[in-house]
Amino acid sequence: MGAGLFQFHRLGGFNEVELALKSVDGLALQGISFRGTPQDDAIARVFQKMEQIALGADLPLHTIYYVEPAGKLDTMEVFVGVQTRVPMEDFEQLSFDADQAVVATIKAHRLVMPGPSKVKKKINQFAKGQGLAVPYLYIDKIIGPEEVQVLGLIRK
């Protein structure tokens, strides 16, 4: 048991989720939407294509899970994209009606990162504590293999 706790600690499992309120000025993403099951090969191709673009331009990858799958056969809806002002042809363009975001920064290995519902709950509690509305949309910003930010967008 001690070895398991040591490994959990080593991977960042005890790291706190850092929360901050930040202004959002003109957040716009370009990318690809996917609707299907997590087992579908097409989702892997979407992520690979957008990861290549993100790495090539040294940009973080953003994901928006509109519908998160509970299991391998459940339908999911996700947008995968990057934030860039350079127009990219043949990609979806999304812009968001928000002027503030609660940003949750998570620094840990993906195997021990807290689940999406736990992070959303922390974001919502933080927003309420600041006297703000609960965010209407959550965007995952993948900074690196062991750092993710979740942006909880708050309407203007």
VEXDREN-2710 file (C-alpha; in Angstrom, 1 decimal):
% VEXDREN-2710
k/r/px/py/pz
1/MET/0.0/0.0/0.0
2/GLY/2.9/2.3/0.8
3/ALA/4.4/1.8/-2.7
4/GLY/1.0/2.6/-4.2
5/LEU/0.7/5.8/-2.3
6/PHE/4.3/6.7/-3.2
7/GLN/3.6/6.2/-6.9
8/PHE/0.4/8.2/-6.7
9/HIS/2.3/11.0/-5.0
10/ARG/5.1/10.8/-7.6
11/LEU/2.6/11.1/-10.5
12/GLY/1.0/14.2/-8.9
13/GLY/-2.1/12.6/-7.5
14/PHE/-2.0/14.8/-4.4
15/ASN/-1.5/18.1/-6.3
16/GLU/-4.3/20.6/-5.7
17/VAL/-6.3/22.0/-8.5
18/GLU/-5.3/25.7/-8.8
19/LEU/-8.3/28.0/-9.5
20/ALA/-8.1/31.6/-10.8
21/LEU/-10.4/34.1/-12.4
22/LYS/-9.1/35.4/-15.7
23/SER/-10.5/37.8/-18.4
24/VAL/-11.2/36.3/-21.8
25/ASP/-10.7/38.5/-24.7
26/GLY/-11.8/37.2/-28.1
27/LEU/-11.5/33.5/-27.5
28/ALA/-11.9/31.8/-30.8
29/LEU/-11.0/28.2/-31.8
30/GLN/-10.5/26.4/-35.1
31/GLY/-10.8/22.7/-35.4
32/ILE/-12.9/19.6/-36.1
33/SER/-16.1/18.3/-34.4
34/PHE/-16.7/14.6/-33.9
35/ARG/-19.8/12.7/-33.0
36/GLY/-19.6/8.9/-32.5
37/THR/-18.2/6.4/-30.1
38/PRO/-14.8/6.4/-28.4
39/GLN/-14.0/3.2/-30.2
40/ASP/-14.4/4.8/-33.7
41/ASP/-11.1/5.1/-35.6
42/ALA/-12.3/8.5/-36.8
43/ILE/-11.8/10.1/-33.4
44/ALA/-8.2/9.0/-33.3
45/ARG/-7.7/10.6/-36.7
46/VAL/-9.3/13.9/-35.6
47/PHE/-7.0/14.1/-32.5
48/GLN/-3.9/13.1/-34.6
49/LYS/-4.6/15.8/-37.2
50/MET/-5.2/18.5/-34.6
51/GLU/-2.2/17.4/-32.5
52/GLN/0.0/17.7/-35.6
53/ILE/-1.3/21.3/-36.2
54/ALA/-0.9/22.2/-32.5
55/LEU/2.6/20.8/-32.3
56/GLY/3.7/22.4/-35.6
57/ALA/2.5/25.8/-34.5
58/ASP/3.6/25.3/-30.8
59/LEU/0.0/25.8/-29.7
60/PRO/-2.0/24.0/-26.9
61/LEU/-4.7/21.7/-28.0
62/HIS/-8.3/22.5/-26.9
63/THR/-11.2/20.1/-26.5
64/ILE/-14.8/20.7/-25.7
65/TYR/-16.8/17.7/-24.7
66/TYR/-20.5/18.5/-25.5
67/VAL/-21.5/14.9/-24.7
68/GLU/-19.1/12.8/-22.6
69/PRO/-19.3/9.1/-23.1
70/ALA/-20.0/7.0/-20.0
71/GLY/-18.6/3.8/-21.7
72/LYS/-16.9/2.6/-24.9
73/LEU/-20.1/2.2/-26.8
74/ASP/-21.8/5.5/-25.8
75/THR/-22.1/8.4/-28.2
76/MET/-19.8/11.3/-27.6
77/GLU/-19.7/14.8/-29.1
78/VAL/-16.3/16.6/-29.0
79/PHE/-14.7/19.5/-30.7
80/VAL/-10.9/19.4/-31.0
81/GLY/-9.1/22.6/-32.0
82/VAL/-6.5/25.3/-31.5
83/GLN/-6.6/28.9/-30.7
84/THR/-5.0/30.9/-33.5
85/ARG/-5.8/34.1/-35.4
86/VAL/-4.4/32.6/-38.6
87/PRO/-7.4/31.4/-40.7
88/MET/-7.3/27.7/-41.4
89/GLU/-9.3/26.6/-44.4
90/ASP/-11.7/23.6/-44.1
91/PHE/-11.9/23.9/-40.3
92/GLU/-14.8/24.8/-38.1
93/GLN/-14.5/28.3/-36.5
94/LEU/-15.9/28.8/-33.0
95/SER/-16.0/32.0/-31.0
96/PHE/-17.4/32.3/-27.5
97/ASP/-19.6/34.8/-25.7
98/ALA/-17.6/35.3/-22.5
99/ASP/-15.6/37.9/-20.9
100/GLN/-14.4/35.9/-17.9
101/ALA/-13.4/32.3/-17.2
102/VAL/-12.6/30.4/-14.1
103/VAL/-9.4/28.6/-14.9
104/ALA/-8.6/25.3/-13.2
105/THR/-4.9/24.3/-13.6
106/ILE/-4.1/20.6/-13.0
107/LYS/-0.5/19.5/-12.9
108/ALA/-0.4/15.7/-12.7
109/HIS/0.0/12.6/-14.8
110/ARG/-3.1/11.8/-16.8
111/LEU/-3.6/8.5/-14.9
112/VAL/-4.1/10.4/-11.6
113/MET/-5.7/13.6/-12.8
114/PRO/-9.1/14.3/-11.2
115/GLY/-12.2/13.4/-13.3
116/PRO/-14.1/16.0/-15.3
117/SER/-17.1/16.1/-13.0
118/LYS/-14.8/16.8/-10.0
119/VAL/-13.0/19.6/-11.7
120/LYS/-16.3/21.2/-12.9
121/LYS/-17.6/21.0/-9.4
122/LYS/-14.6/22.9/-8.1
123/ILE/-14.9/25.5/-10.9
124/ASN/-18.6/26.0/-10.1
125/GLN/-18.0/26.4/-6.4
126/PHE/-15.2/28.9/-7.1
127/ALA/-17.5/30.9/-9.4
128/LYS/-20.3/31.0/-6.8
129/GLY/-17.8/32.1/-4.2
130/GLN/-16.8/35.0/-6.4
131/GLY/-20.5/36.0/-6.8
132/LEU/-20.4/34.9/-10.5
133/ALA/-22.8/32.8/-12.5
134/VAL/-22.0/29.2/-13.1
135/PRO/-20.0/28.7/-16.3
136/TYR/-22.0/27.7/-19.4
137/LEU/-19.2/25.9/-21.2
138/TYR/-16.0/24.1/-20.2
139/ILE/-13.0/23.9/-22.5
140/ASP/-10.0/21.7/-21.8
141/LYS/-6.7/23.3/-22.8
142/ILE/-3.9/20.7/-23.0
143/ILE/-0.7/22.5/-22.1
144/GLY/1.5/19.5/-21.9
145/PRO/1.4/15.8/-21.0
146/GLU/1.1/16.6/-17.3
147/GLU/-0.6/19.9/-17.4
148/VAL/-4.2/20.8/-18.3
149/GLN/-6.3/23.9/-17.8
150/VAL/-10.0/23.7/-17.8
151/LEU/-11.7/27.0/-18.7
152/GLY/-15.2/27.5/-17.3
153/LEU/-16.6/30.3/-19.5
154/ILE/-18.9/32.9/-17.9
155/ARG/-21.3/34.8/-20.2
156/LYS/-20.9/38.6/-20.5
END
